[in-house]
Every structure is written in structure tokens, then in C-alpha cells.
Amino acid sequence: MLILEADWPIQGQSETMLLRIGYSPLHPFFRPAVAAPGENLERHQNPLTRELCLLTQEAGQWDSNQLVADFVQERLDQLLRTLAARKEGRWEDAAELEEHFADPLMPYFAGFAEDDSVILIDGQAPLPSARHGLMEIVYAARESWRNPNAFEGVLRQLKDGHGAALGRRFGLPNEPKDAQVVTARWVKFTPPPVADTSELLRLAEEELGRHAVLQARSVQRVNQTAQGPFSITGIVFPDEAEYGGQKNGAGWVFLATRRGPTGETDTKLILGERAGKDDLFSRLPVARTLLAKKALVVGCGAIGSFAGLELARAGVGEMDFFDFDIVQPGNSLRWPLGRPVWGASKAIALANFVVANYPWTKASAISGRLGSAETNPERVPRDLKGNVLAPVFDALRAADIVVDASASLEVQLALSHYCWQFRVPYLMGYATLGVAGGVVANFRPNSDNCYVCLQEHWKDKQNIPEPRADHAGVVIPLGCNAPTFAGGGFDLQEVSLEIVRTAVGLLSGEIYDPGSWQVAILALKDEGGARILPHWEGYPCPPHPRCPRCSGVFR
């Protein structure tokens, strides 16, 4: 490794600037790091490591053909001109020289935090009005091979030193089952740029000591929370949340102190992360339109499982999963969850995963085989009241879209019929044998066509081609009583993702474009069975004269 120390001349100044230039072991392919250990710049410098931000993280900014000396001279000059413009209030000049990104202090502490622990906050919450106080943290242990003490915390409620609530309550809808509420303390001041946890804790207690001069009883109550074997101290400070010259947000640093049986203490820095609803969905604005929507996924196999999880990830507010099957070990090659759910209901496993991982999405499961017949009256539930299909009809009526990934003609015919009857958008998709191709089709309540029209067009072999199939791509796994297709999740997800894109478009009121087509045909193999790049073709589905409903016979 090579680190050069240089007294760098600064234009217009008699004194030089001390720089430490670290070359990447993979120089010149990777950018160098440049630190100014003697400087304390307003921005564009990591306040803890003193490294300068001469480039953003965007790819393509580092030119491997440029000499490092020329690079430093060029970028350092731009940085100093930017800081001068900001200092003099020439904001337009500064804006032309720098990226329009906030430069908050909070993320710089991340590299010094305890492995795999985090405290989640509402990123939209303002700086508290009080100077110190109490806070409720919902605490749950985490599994981690790196850190047996790892935990997740959620800052649920800030209070002043007398216990009165400050600001709105924050919480994630789905909390871990083993969660407990920990009462902790917080204090407001801007910490110095140090990663030494003992020093940060000392400074926090020193600040509380100053507050105690006028608020002795309040500070005493706050400090009582730090007496047990485990305690948390929060430091909150004004931080830059948006680009500009104002620190208009609240930044947090958390310290967790653990006391051993002989009185020794160990204090760790805990990462704080913004996890409010607006924080989570800011990267996908269309997600806000999905939070009030509900999707019913029928068929939780290799396509429906991935599609359902992607819909939850995209922000759909409520999910129902409907399937009769269980997860077999062999499913893992094309199913999103692995060993922990082998032998479990597919629908229940997916619902549990969504609840545990996507807190703003509610999820439930319906286990059963849609439309199955019964020959033994003893197996009919004695307490059955009303129509045996009532739970299914209720789920269909409550849904804003029905996603049919069953790959069953019987299920498709039944669901498309009842979705039309209940005025619910119907979206179906499946892959063909050998994963040679696939289809995704959507039928909306007000359209003049339906699933039966598509089947009739396929019979005609004219307007809409059927997806290509590879009839040799069928296997019967050892001990299995039914054939299945050969294929992996890496191919099947082509169908899943098109289902999700279409569903998001329909659920969002076309804020996200669902596409002008109704039927999308996928080809993954050519006519000779050779793999080709995934190729989609879109088609309209005009009403078919042989369709009883759309031709007017059953209108």
C-alpha cells in the first residue's frame, strides 16, 4: 500500500495544506483517497476520518488515465471555491460547483457502529423542543453470527424529562414477537466528530450535568435509566436533511452500554437509520399509491411466490396468499424461501415472511385447493354455515386486483369469471413446459374482452400466438406422484416481474404505466430449443365472437 504525505500549495495562500493521499491497491483502476488531517471543513469532508469528498459515488467520475497529482489539484481547487462561495453566501455559485445533495453528519458514524445492530427512527420527525428527556425504544434481539449482542430498536416515543410525550408516536405496524420496551435517555447537543464511544458518552453526561444546574430533578430521572446492565443513550442534533444552507432535520447518534457482573462497562456506537413510511418509499414514489391497495395472489408456486413478495416490496398495503401446497426441499431451486420453511404451507410461509420483513404490508393466508370436489360427507365441516365459497368470494370482493399464478386452466376460468362478476381486475401469468416461454394477460372490469376471448383466439391461431413450449422439459422427481417442468427461478422470474409491473400499473391508477397491451407473450427459447434473450411481444385482445359473454349472449 502507498500513502503519500504532501504539503500542497493552495492558490492565493502563503501556507500549504497537509494532505495524505492513499493509493488503492488496485490503482489505477480505483480512485485514490485524499485526507486533510489538519483541516475542519464545513462540508465535502468526512468529519471523522478527515477524508475529502473529491468525487461522488457515481460511476465514471474517476479517470484512470489521469495523474493523481492533476486529479487532486483540479478537484481540490473546485472544493475550495465551493466552500468560499457558501461562506460568502453566493449560493448560486456554490450550486454550480457541487452536487445538490444533503451532507448530514449522521451517516458518517455508520462505519464505526456495532455490527448488525440498528435503531430505527422516523426520519421526518423534527428536532425535539426539549433539551433532554426519556425515550421508549422497542427492543428485539437479532440473530447474527458476527455479534451475539446484535439487536433492532425502534424509537417509538420521545418524552421530556418529566415523562410528557414530545411529538408524534412512531412505530412499525409489525413488531417482532419477542420485542420489549426499553426506557432510555436522550440529550440534545451537536457531538464533535469523534468515533470514540467513551468520549461521546462522557460528553453526553457532561451536557446533562450542565442541564442539571437548572433542572436537577429532571436530569436525575433521566440518568436513572442508565443504571442497569443495559442502557441506551441518544444524542440528537440539528442535521442537514435537504440540500441547502440550513440544518433542517434531526440527526441521531446512539450509544449502547453493557455492564458486566463485575462492573466493567462496554459502550458501542449503534447505527441509526431512518425508517418512517416516507423514508422507505421515497425511492419509489408510486409506492405511496399502493399503500391503500390489496392484492390477492392465487397460486404461490415458482411464479406467484416471487410476484407476491415483489408486490409487498413495492409497497402494496395488504396481501392475501391462496394456495393448498406445502414447500418441498426440491422447490428451493425456484422458490424464494429456503430450509426454514420446508414442509410448511406455501401461503402461510409467504404471509409470515412479508409480516416479518415488510412492516407496512399486512399479509394473511388462505390454505386450501380452490374448487376441489368432495366425495366423503364425513369430511364436510359440521359447523359449515352458508356457501362453502363465501371465504373465497369475500377475498375476491375485498381485493383491488387478483393475481392468478396457478397455471391451472380450471382456476383461470373460474377466477376470471368471478373477477368479472365482482368487478375486480384479473391478472394471470404462467410459464410453459420447459420454461420455453410464458404469458401475462390482464382483463379489467370495464373492458369488452375476457379470458375466454383469449382462449378462443388461441384456438384460431391467428391474432395472438400461444407461448412457445418445450415438451421435452418435463421431469418426475424421485418419489413424486406427478410430473413437473424443468426450470429455475432465474428464468421463471421473467414472468413474475412482468406480472408485478402490470399489477403496479393497474393498482396505481396508471401512474406507473401498465402497458398498452393486454396480452404479453414471452419467448425464452427458439423453435429449436436453444436459449435466446428474453423477448416479450404485446398484443391487444379483441372480443371474440365465440365468447358467450363478450359477444352479447350473456350480457
C-alpha positions as CSV (number, residue, x, y, z in Angstrom):
1,M,0.0,0.0,0.0
2,L,1.2,3.5,-0.7
3,I,0.3,6.6,1.3
4,L,1.9,9.9,0.3
5,E,2.0,12.9,2.6
6,A,2.3,16.2,0.9
7,D,2.4,19.9,1.7
8,W,0.0,21.0,-1.0
9,P,0.2,24.6,-2.3
10,I,-3.1,26.5,-2.3
11,Q,-3.7,29.2,-4.8
12,G,-3.8,32.7,-3.2
13,Q,-2.5,31.5,0.1
14,S,1.0,31.5,1.6
15,E,0.5,28.4,3.7
16,T,0.3,24.9,2.3
17,M,-2.4,22.3,3.2
18,L,-1.2,19.0,4.6
19,L,-2.7,16.1,2.5
20,R,-2.5,12.4,2.9
21,I,-3.0,10.6,-0.4
22,G,-3.8,6.9,-0.2
23,Y,-3.4,4.9,-3.4
24,S,-5.7,2.0,-4.0
25,P,-4.0,-1.4,-4.1
26,L,-5.8,-1.7,-7.4
27,H,-4.5,1.7,-8.7
28,P,-5.1,3.0,-11.4
29,F,-8.4,1.2,-11.7
30,F,-9.8,2.6,-8.5
31,R,-9.8,6.2,-7.2
32,P,-7.3,7.4,-4.6
33,A,-8.4,8.6,-1.1
34,V,-7.3,12.1,-0.1
35,A,-7.4,13.3,3.5
36,A,-6.7,16.7,5.0
37,P,-6.0,15.8,8.7
38,G,-5.3,19.3,9.8
39,E,-8.5,20.8,8.3
40,N,-12.0,21.1,9.6
41,L,-14.1,22.0,6.5
42,E,-17.8,22.9,6.6
43,R,-18.7,20.1,4.1
44,H,-17.2,17.8,1.5
45,Q,-15.1,16.3,4.2
46,N,-15.7,13.2,6.3
47,P,-15.6,14.8,9.8
48,L,-14.4,11.6,11.4
49,T,-11.6,10.4,9.0
50,R,-10.9,13.9,7.5
51,E,-11.1,12.4,4.0
52,L,-12.1,14.9,1.3
53,C,-15.1,14.2,-0.9
54,L,-13.4,15.0,-4.2
55,L,-15.7,12.6,-6.2
56,T,-19.3,11.5,-5.7
57,Q,-20.1,7.8,-5.6
58,E,-21.4,7.9,-9.2
59,A,-19.6,5.6,-11.6
60,G,-17.4,7.0,-14.4
61,Q,-16.1,10.1,-12.5
62,W,-12.6,8.7,-11.9
63,D,-10.4,8.8,-15.0
64,S,-7.8,6.1,-14.6
65,N,-5.6,7.8,-17.2
66,Q,-5.3,11.0,-15.1
67,L,-2.3,11.6,-13.0
68,V,-3.2,11.6,-9.3
69,A,-1.4,15.0,-8.8
70,D,-3.5,16.5,-11.6
71,F,-6.7,15.0,-10.2
72,V,-6.0,16.4,-6.7
73,Q,-5.2,19.8,-8.0
74,E,-8.3,20.0,-10.1
75,R,-10.7,18.7,-7.6
76,L,-9.3,20.4,-4.5
77,D,-9.4,23.8,-6.3
78,Q,-13.1,23.1,-7.1
79,L,-13.8,22.1,-3.5
80,L,-12.2,25.2,-2.0
81,R,-14.0,27.5,-4.5
82,T,-17.3,25.8,-3.5
83,L,-16.7,26.4,0.2
84,A,-15.7,30.0,-0.4
85,A,-18.9,30.6,-2.3
86,R,-21.0,29.1,0.5
87,K,-19.2,31.1,3.2
88,E,-19.8,34.3,1.3
89,G,-23.5,33.5,0.7
90,R,-23.1,33.1,-3.1
91,W,-25.5,30.1,-3.1
92,E,-26.0,30.1,-6.9
93,D,-22.2,29.9,-7.5
94,A,-21.9,27.1,-5.0
95,A,-24.8,25.2,-6.6
96,E,-23.0,25.3,-9.9
97,L,-19.8,23.8,-8.4
98,E,-21.3,21.0,-6.2
99,E,-23.9,18.2,-6.4
100,H,-27.2,19.1,-4.9
101,F,-27.1,16.6,-2.2
102,A,-27.5,17.0,1.6
103,D,-24.4,16.4,3.7
104,P,-25.7,15.2,7.0
105,L,-23.4,14.2,9.9
106,M,-25.4,11.1,10.9
107,P,-24.2,8.7,8.1
108,Y,-20.6,9.3,8.9
109,F,-20.8,7.4,12.1
110,A,-22.0,4.2,10.3
111,G,-18.6,2.8,9.7
112,F,-17.8,2.8,13.4
113,A,-21.1,1.2,14.6
114,E,-21.6,-2.2,16.2
115,D,-22.1,-5.0,13.7
116,D,-25.7,-5.8,12.8
117,S,-27.4,-3.6,15.4
118,V,-29.6,-0.7,14.5
119,I,-32.1,1.8,16.0
120,L,-34.8,2.9,13.6
121,I,-36.2,6.4,13.7
122,D,-38.9,8.4,11.9
123,G,-36.8,10.4,9.5
124,Q,-39.5,13.1,9.2
125,A,-39.6,13.9,12.9
126,P,-38.3,17.4,13.8
127,L,-35.7,18.2,16.3
128,P,-37.3,17.9,19.8
129,S,-38.0,21.2,21.6
130,A,-36.7,20.0,25.0
131,R,-33.0,19.8,25.8
132,H,-33.1,16.3,27.3
133,G,-35.5,13.6,28.2
134,L,-36.6,10.0,28.1
135,M,-37.3,7.8,25.1
136,E,-39.2,4.5,24.6
137,I,-37.3,2.0,22.4
138,V,-38.9,-1.2,21.2
139,Y,-36.1,-3.7,21.6
140,A,-35.7,-7.1,19.9
141,A,-32.6,-9.3,19.7
142,R,-31.3,-10.2,16.3
143,E,-29.6,-13.4,15.1
144,S,-26.1,-12.6,13.9
145,W,-23.0,-14.8,13.5
146,R,-20.8,-11.7,13.9
147,N,-22.3,-10.2,17.0
148,P,-24.2,-12.2,19.7
149,N,-25.4,-8.9,21.2
150,A,-27.0,-7.7,18.0
151,F,-30.4,-6.0,18.3
152,E,-33.0,-3.9,16.5
153,G,-34.5,-1.0,18.2
154,V,-37.4,1.3,17.2
155,L,-37.5,4.8,18.7
156,R,-41.2,4.7,19.5
157,Q,-41.7,7.8,21.6
158,L,-39.7,10.8,22.8
159,K,-40.5,12.4,26.1
160,D,-39.2,15.3,28.1
161,G,-37.5,14.8,31.5
162,H,-40.9,14.7,33.3
163,G,-42.3,11.9,31.0
164,A,-44.6,14.1,28.8
165,A,-44.7,13.0,25.2
166,L,-42.9,15.0,22.6
167,G,-44.0,14.8,19.0
168,R,-46.0,12.0,17.5
169,R,-45.6,8.4,18.3
170,F,-43.6,6.3,15.8
171,G,-43.7,2.6,15.3
172,L,-43.7,-0.1,12.6
173,P,-47.0,-2.0,12.3
174,N,-45.4,-5.4,12.6
175,E,-43.1,-5.7,15.6
176,P,-41.1,-8.9,16.4
177,K,-42.9,-11.3,18.8
178,D,-40.1,-11.1,21.4
179,A,-39.9,-7.3,21.4
180,Q,-39.8,-5.4,24.7
181,V,-39.9,-1.7,25.6
182,V,-36.7,-0.2,27.0
183,T,-36.8,3.2,28.6
184,A,-33.7,5.2,27.7
185,R,-32.3,8.7,27.9
186,W,-31.5,11.3,25.3
187,V,-29.8,14.7,25.3
188,K,-29.6,17.4,22.6
189,F,-26.2,18.8,21.5
190,T,-24.0,18.6,18.5
191,P,-21.4,16.0,19.1
192,P,-17.8,16.6,18.0
193,P,-16.6,14.5,15.1
194,V,-15.1,11.6,17.1
195,A,-15.9,7.9,17.0
196,D,-14.6,7.2,20.5
197,T,-17.7,5.9,22.2
198,S,-16.3,6.5,25.7
199,E,-15.7,10.1,24.8
200,L,-19.1,10.6,23.3
201,L,-20.7,9.1,26.4
202,R,-18.6,11.4,28.6
203,L,-19.7,14.4,26.6
204,A,-23.4,13.4,26.8
205,E,-23.2,13.1,30.5
206,E,-21.2,16.4,30.7
207,E,-24.0,18.1,28.8
208,L,-26.6,16.6,31.1
209,G,-24.6,17.9,34.0
210,R,-24.9,21.4,32.7
211,H,-28.7,20.9,32.3
212,A,-28.9,19.8,35.9
213,V,-27.9,23.2,37.2
214,L,-31.4,24.4,36.4
215,Q,-33.3,21.1,36.0
216,A,-31.8,18.8,38.6
217,R,-34.8,16.6,39.3
218,S,-35.5,16.1,35.6
219,V,-31.9,15.1,34.8
220,Q,-31.8,12.8,37.8
221,R,-34.8,11.0,36.5
222,V,-33.3,10.7,33.0
223,N,-30.0,9.4,34.4
224,Q,-31.7,6.6,36.3
225,T,-32.3,4.8,33.0
226,A,-28.5,4.4,32.6
227,Q,-28.0,2.4,35.9
228,G,-28.9,-1.1,34.7
229,P,-26.9,-3.9,33.0
230,F,-28.0,-2.5,29.6
231,S,-28.8,1.1,28.7
232,I,-29.1,3.4,25.7
233,T,-28.1,7.0,25.4
234,G,-29.3,9.0,22.4
235,I,-27.6,12.2,21.2
236,V,-29.8,14.3,18.9
237,F,-28.6,17.3,17.0
238,P,-29.5,19.7,14.1
239,D,-28.6,18.0,10.8
240,E,-28.8,18.7,7.2
241,A,-31.7,16.7,5.7
242,E,-32.0,18.5,2.4
243,Y,-29.6,20.3,0.2
244,G,-29.1,23.9,1.1
245,G,-27.6,26.1,3.8
246,Q,-29.9,25.1,6.7
247,K,-29.7,22.2,9.1
248,N,-33.4,21.5,8.9
249,G,-33.6,17.9,10.2
250,A,-32.7,15.9,13.2
251,G,-29.7,13.6,13.3
252,W,-29.1,10.9,15.9
253,V,-26.2,9.0,17.4
254,F,-27.0,6.1,19.8
255,L,-24.7,4.6,22.4
256,A,-25.4,1.2,24.0
257,T,-23.7,0.5,27.3
258,R,-23.5,-3.1,28.6
259,R,-22.3,-3.7,32.2
260,G,-20.7,-7.0,33.2
261,P,-21.1,-8.9,36.5
262,T,-18.0,-7.2,38.0
263,G,-19.0,-3.7,37.0
264,E,-17.0,-3.4,33.8
265,T,-18.7,-1.4,31.0
266,D,-18.6,-1.7,27.3
267,T,-20.1,1.1,25.2
268,K,-20.8,0.6,21.5
269,L,-22.0,3.1,18.8
270,I,-25.3,1.9,17.4
271,L,-26.3,2.8,13.8
272,G,-29.4,5.0,13.5
273,E,-31.5,4.6,10.3
274,R,-34.5,6.5,9.0
275,A,-37.4,4.0,8.6
276,G,-40.6,6.0,8.5
277,K,-43.1,5.5,5.8
278,D,-41.9,8.4,3.8
279,D,-38.3,7.3,4.3
280,L,-38.9,3.8,3.0
281,F,-40.9,4.8,-0.1
282,S,-39.0,7.9,-1.2
283,R,-37.1,5.8,-3.7
284,L,-40.3,4.6,-5.4
285,P,-42.8,7.5,-5.4
286,V,-45.5,5.3,-6.9
287,A,-45.4,3.1,-3.7
288,R,-47.5,5.7,-1.9
289,T,-50.4,5.0,-4.2
290,L,-50.2,1.3,-3.4
291,L,-50.3,1.5,0.4
292,A,-54.1,1.6,0.4
293,K,-54.4,-1.3,-2.1
294,K,-55.0,-5.0,-1.5
295,A,-53.8,-7.9,-3.8
296,L,-54.9,-11.5,-3.7
297,V,-52.3,-13.9,-5.1
298,V,-53.8,-17.3,-6.1
299,G,-51.1,-19.9,-6.7
300,C,-47.9,-19.5,-4.6
301,G,-45.5,-21.6,-6.6
302,A,-42.4,-20.6,-8.6
303,I,-44.1,-17.6,-10.2
304,G,-46.7,-16.5,-7.7
305,S,-44.3,-16.5,-4.8
306,F,-41.8,-14.2,-6.3
307,A,-44.6,-11.9,-7.7
308,G,-46.3,-11.7,-4.3
309,L,-43.1,-10.8,-2.5
310,E,-42.2,-8.2,-5.1
311,L,-45.7,-6.6,-4.7
312,A,-45.1,-6.4,-0.9
313,R,-41.7,-4.9,-1.5
314,A,-43.2,-2.3,-3.9
315,G,-45.5,-1.1,-1.1
316,V,-48.8,-2.8,-1.6
317,G,-50.6,-2.3,1.7
318,E,-52.3,-5.7,2.1
319,M,-51.6,-9.1,0.6
320,D,-53.6,-12.4,0.7
321,F,-51.9,-15.6,-0.4
322,F,-54.0,-18.5,-1.5
323,D,-52.5,-22.0,-2.1
324,F,-53.1,-25.6,-0.9
325,D,-49.5,-26.8,-1.4
326,I,-46.5,-27.2,1.0
327,V,-42.9,-26.2,0.4
328,Q,-40.8,-29.2,-0.6
329,P,-37.0,-29.1,-0.4
330,G,-36.8,-29.5,-4.2
331,N,-38.8,-26.3,-4.6
332,S,-35.9,-24.3,-3.3
333,L,-34.3,-24.1,-6.8
334,R,-37.2,-21.9,-7.9
335,W,-38.8,-20.6,-4.7
336,P,-37.8,-17.5,-2.7
337,L,-37.6,-19.1,0.8
338,G,-35.4,-22.0,1.8
339,R,-34.8,-24.6,4.5
340,P,-36.6,-22.8,7.4
341,V,-40.0,-23.3,5.6
342,W,-39.6,-26.8,4.2
343,G,-42.7,-28.7,5.0
344,A,-44.7,-25.6,5.7
345,S,-47.8,-24.2,3.9
346,K,-46.6,-22.1,1.0
347,A,-49.3,-19.5,1.6
348,I,-48.6,-19.2,5.3
349,A,-44.8,-19.2,4.8
350,L,-45.1,-16.2,2.4
351,A,-47.5,-14.3,4.6
352,N,-45.2,-14.8,7.6
353,F,-42.2,-13.6,5.6
354,V,-44.0,-10.5,4.5
355,V,-45.1,-9.6,8.0
356,A,-41.5,-10.1,9.3
357,N,-39.8,-8.2,6.5
358,Y,-42.1,-5.5,5.1
359,P,-43.7,-3.8,8.1
360,W,-46.0,-1.5,6.1
361,T,-47.7,-4.5,4.4
362,K,-50.3,-6.6,6.1
363,A,-50.4,-10.2,5.0
364,S,-52.7,-13.3,5.5
365,A,-53.0,-16.7,4.1
366,I,-55.8,-18.9,2.8
367,S,-54.9,-22.6,2.7
368,G,-57.0,-24.8,0.5
369,R,-57.5,-26.1,-3.0
370,L,-59.8,-23.8,-5.0
371,G,-62.8,-25.6,-6.4
372,S,-61.9,-29.1,-5.1
373,A,-64.7,-31.6,-5.0
374,E,-65.5,-33.9,-2.1
375,T,-66.8,-37.4,-2.1
376,N,-66.9,-38.2,1.6
377,P,-69.6,-36.4,3.6
378,E,-67.7,-37.1,6.8
379,R,-65.0,-34.6,5.7
380,V,-67.5,-31.8,5.3
381,P,-67.1,-29.5,8.3
382,R,-70.0,-29.9,10.8
383,D,-70.0,-26.2,11.6
384,L,-70.3,-25.1,8.0
385,K,-72.7,-22.2,7.5
386,G,-73.7,-20.6,4.3
387,N,-71.9,-21.0,0.9
388,V,-68.7,-23.0,1.1
389,L,-67.2,-20.5,-1.3
390,A,-68.1,-17.5,0.9
391,P,-64.5,-17.0,2.2
392,V,-63.2,-17.1,-1.4
393,F,-65.9,-14.6,-2.6
394,D,-65.1,-12.3,0.3
395,A,-61.4,-12.4,-0.6
396,L,-62.2,-11.6,-4.2
397,R,-64.5,-8.7,-3.4
398,A,-62.0,-7.2,-0.9
399,A,-59.1,-7.3,-3.5
400,D,-58.1,-4.4,-5.7
401,I,-56.5,-6.9,-8.0
402,V,-56.4,-10.7,-8.3
403,V,-53.1,-12.2,-9.4
404,D,-53.6,-15.8,-10.8
405,A,-50.4,-17.7,-10.9
406,S,-52.0,-21.1,-10.6
407,A,-51.1,-22.3,-14.1
408,S,-54.4,-24.2,-13.9
409,L,-57.0,-23.8,-16.7
410,E,-59.8,-24.6,-14.3
411,V,-58.7,-22.0,-11.8
412,Q,-58.2,-19.4,-14.5
413,L,-61.7,-20.0,-16.0
414,A,-63.3,-19.8,-12.5
415,L,-61.3,-16.7,-11.2
416,S,-61.7,-14.8,-14.4
417,H,-65.4,-15.3,-14.3
418,Y,-65.9,-14.2,-10.7
419,C,-63.5,-11.3,-11.1
420,W,-65.7,-10.1,-14.0
421,Q,-68.8,-10.6,-11.8
422,F,-67.3,-8.8,-8.8
423,R,-65.7,-6.0,-11.0
424,V,-62.1,-6.8,-9.9
425,P,-59.2,-6.6,-12.3
426,Y,-57.9,-10.1,-13.2
427,L,-54.2,-10.6,-13.9
428,M,-52.9,-14.1,-14.8
429,G,-49.4,-15.4,-15.8
430,Y,-47.6,-18.7,-16.2
431,A,-44.6,-20.3,-17.8
432,T,-44.8,-23.0,-20.4
433,L,-43.3,-26.5,-20.3
434,G,-39.5,-26.4,-20.2
435,V,-39.7,-22.7,-19.5
436,A,-39.5,-22.1,-23.2
437,G,-41.9,-19.1,-22.8
438,G,-44.7,-17.7,-20.9
439,V,-47.7,-15.4,-20.9
440,V,-49.1,-12.5,-18.8
441,A,-52.6,-11.2,-19.5
442,N,-54.8,-8.7,-17.8
443,F,-58.6,-8.2,-18.0
444,R,-60.2,-5.2,-16.5
445,P,-63.8,-4.9,-15.3
446,N,-64.8,-2.3,-17.9
447,S,-63.1,-3.9,-20.9
448,D,-65.0,-5.6,-23.7
449,N,-63.0,-8.7,-23.7
450,C,-62.1,-11.5,-21.2
451,Y,-60.0,-14.6,-20.6
452,V,-62.4,-16.7,-22.7
453,C,-61.7,-14.4,-25.6
454,L,-58.0,-15.1,-25.3
455,Q,-58.6,-18.9,-25.3
456,E,-60.7,-18.6,-28.4
457,H,-58.1,-16.5,-30.2
458,W,-55.5,-19.2,-29.3
459,K,-57.8,-21.8,-30.9
460,D,-57.9,-19.8,-34.0
461,K,-54.1,-19.5,-34.1
462,Q,-54.4,-16.1,-35.8
463,N,-54.4,-12.8,-33.8
464,I,-52.4,-13.9,-30.7
465,P,-49.8,-16.6,-30.8
466,E,-49.6,-19.1,-28.0
467,P,-46.3,-19.0,-25.9
468,R,-43.7,-21.5,-27.1
469,A,-43.4,-24.7,-25.1
470,D,-40.7,-27.4,-24.8
471,H,-42.5,-30.7,-24.2
472,A,-39.2,-32.4,-23.5
473,G,-38.6,-30.2,-20.5
474,V,-40.7,-32.3,-18.1
475,V,-39.3,-34.4,-15.2
476,I,-40.8,-36.6,-12.5
477,P,-38.7,-36.2,-9.3
478,L,-37.9,-39.4,-7.4
479,G,-40.8,-40.2,-5.0
480,C,-43.1,-37.6,-6.6
481,N,-46.5,-38.7,-7.9
482,A,-46.9,-36.0,-10.6
483,P,-44.7,-34.6,-13.4
484,T,-43.3,-31.1,-13.3
485,F,-41.5,-28.9,-15.6
486,A,-37.7,-28.4,-15.6
487,G,-36.6,-24.9,-14.9
488,G,-35.2,-22.5,-12.4
489,G,-36.3,-19.3,-10.7
490,F,-33.8,-17.3,-12.8
491,D,-36.0,-17.9,-15.9
492,L,-39.4,-18.0,-14.2
493,Q,-38.9,-14.6,-12.6
494,E,-39.2,-13.1,-16.1
495,V,-42.9,-13.9,-15.9
496,S,-43.2,-12.9,-12.2
497,L,-41.7,-9.4,-12.8
498,E,-44.0,-8.7,-15.8
499,I,-46.9,-9.7,-13.5
500,V,-45.7,-7.2,-10.9
501,R,-45.1,-4.4,-13.4
502,T,-48.6,-4.8,-14.7
503,A,-50.1,-5.1,-11.3
504,V,-48.4,-1.9,-10.0
505,G,-49.6,-0.1,-13.1
506,L,-53.2,-1.1,-12.6
507,L,-53.2,-0.5,-8.8
508,S,-51.6,2.9,-9.1
509,G,-54.3,4.2,-11.5
510,E,-51.7,4.1,-14.3
511,I,-49.3,6.5,-12.5
512,Y,-46.9,3.7,-13.4
513,D,-47.6,2.7,-17.0
514,P,-49.2,-0.8,-17.1
515,G,-48.6,-1.0,-20.9
516,S,-51.0,-0.6,-23.8
517,W,-51.2,-4.3,-24.4
518,Q,-53.5,-6.8,-22.6
519,V,-51.6,-10.0,-23.5
520,A,-47.8,-10.3,-23.3
521,I,-46.1,-13.3,-24.8
522,L,-42.6,-14.3,-23.6
523,A,-40.1,-16.4,-25.6
524,L,-37.0,-17.8,-23.8
525,K,-36.1,-20.4,-26.4
526,D,-36.2,-20.5,-30.2
527,E,-38.0,-23.1,-32.2
528,G,-35.0,-25.4,-32.0
529,G,-34.9,-25.3,-28.2
530,A,-31.8,-23.0,-28.0
531,R,-31.8,-20.3,-25.3
532,I,-32.5,-16.8,-26.6
533,L,-32.5,-13.4,-24.8
534,P,-35.9,-12.9,-23.1
535,H,-38.2,-11.5,-25.7
536,W,-41.7,-10.0,-25.0
537,E,-44.3,-9.2,-27.5
538,G,-47.5,-7.3,-26.6
539,Y,-50.9,-7.9,-28.2
540,P,-54.4,-6.5,-27.8
541,C,-57.2,-9.0,-27.1
542,P,-60.3,-8.0,-29.1
543,P,-63.6,-9.5,-28.1
544,H,-64.1,-12.9,-29.8
545,P,-67.4,-13.8,-31.5
546,R,-67.5,-17.2,-29.9
547,C,-67.2,-15.8,-26.4
548,P,-70.7,-16.0,-24.9
549,R,-70.2,-13.0,-22.6
550,C,-68.3,-10.6,-24.9
551,S,-70.4,-11.5,-28.0
552,G,-73.5,-10.4,-26.1
553,V,-75.1,-13.8,-25.4
554,F,-74.8,-13.5,-21.6
555,R,-74.8,-9.7,-21.2
